[in-house]
Amino acid sequence: MRQPVGFVNGNPEKFVCLLKKSLYGLKQAPRQWYKRFDTFVLKHGFQRSNYDVCLYYRGNGGKNSLYLVLYVDDMLLASCNKSEIDDIKCMLKSEFDMKDLGPAKRILGMQILRNRHKDLLFLHQQDYVIKLLKKFNMFDCKPVTLPLSNHFKLSADLCPKTDEEVDRMSKIPYANVIGSVMYLMVSTRPDLAHSISVLSRFMGNPGEEHWHALKWLLRYLKGTSNLGLMFKLNKMGIMLKGFSDSDFAGDRDNRKSTSAYYFTLCDTAISWKSQLQKIVALSSTEAEYIAASDAVKEGIWLSRLLSELF
């Protein structure tokens, strides 16, 4: 840490300040916070997951088991025993300055709706979609029923070729829209995965047709803002299912294929991906093998994570 202006102790070219306490905004601040939190909860009987370092659990999967998920300084607690949750809250308050928001209704922009009589939990981001559409002046647009219509034939040939076209497209928030919709896709909307995978390939130099396709996707969001993930208690037990597929040589520029997989837990999606393959497959069989390989790796990780919790 450099010596502040007005304070010189010794040769300023060789001497620096020793940072005794991490300051907010420094690169090492998140690491210092995590180390402190990790040390504290491990001392109080929690175990850190071997497959996700921000997941902690206590118990062996019974009714008194408790799960704690950490995202920076946001925490989510889950347990069948409410007294266990109350005890953990008191323990955390004794060590950290924290705010108890009560039963979880919102986490990281995702809204949580419950119907305990029917054992249903609905996860959605309707407020986020409305905010996104208003931000990019698409709230009053006409909705469509497909995220990406077949009449869009997108390729690098549609990118701007003149300085005038480049200058005009530089004023359009293409990358900003992609990033905003991508957060929605990663959280609760697997139906957007393929469209985002295709449209994000042109973020470096988007053309008019790419922008029209992206606005089409926003029109789709206008008509489907209330969609989300519905979780229902399965009396048959927890069952993990996975599916994989590929689109052979679907990319018009380099003839690469697309890998996709989709995993469900109790018939509800929990993990999904649609991504351009890194190599050029020479046959549809090879493209399927590459896609299946990605799916198997994800499936192994999910199954091992679940085996820790249940």
QUIDA-V161752 format. One line per field, one symbol per residue. psi: psi as a letter, one per 20 degrees, with the letter a starting at -180 (. if undefined). burial: b if it has 9 or more other ideal C-beta (glycine too) atoms within 8 Angstrom, else e. Layout:
psi=???
burial=???
This chain:
psi=pqpqpiopoboihhqrqoohppqpiqhighghgggggggghhikjqppqiioijpqqprkjahjqpppppndjpqpqpqiohhgghghghghhihqoqpojbppipplipqopqnhhjlqppprlghggggghhhkljhjrpqriqhoqiionpriiiqqirhggghghiiplghggghghhhgghgjniiiggghgghiijhhmqaghhhhhhhghhhghhikhjqbpopppoiirpppqqqqrqoplipigjkqrpqqroqqoljppipqqoqpqiropirhghhhggghgghggggggghhghhhh.
burial=eebeeeeeeeeeeeeeeeeeebeeeeeebeebbbeebbebbbeeebebbeeeeebbbeeeeeebbbbbbbbeeebbbebebeebbeebbebbbeeeeeeeeeeeeebeebbbeebeeeebbbbbbbebbbebbeebebeebebbeebbeeebebeeebbbeeeebbebbeeeebeebbebbbbbbebbbeebbbbbbbbbbbeeebbebbbbbbbbbbbbbbbbbeebbbbbebeeeeebebebebbbbebeeeebbbbbbbbbbbebbebbbbbbbeeebeeeebbbebbbebbeebbebbbbbbebbe
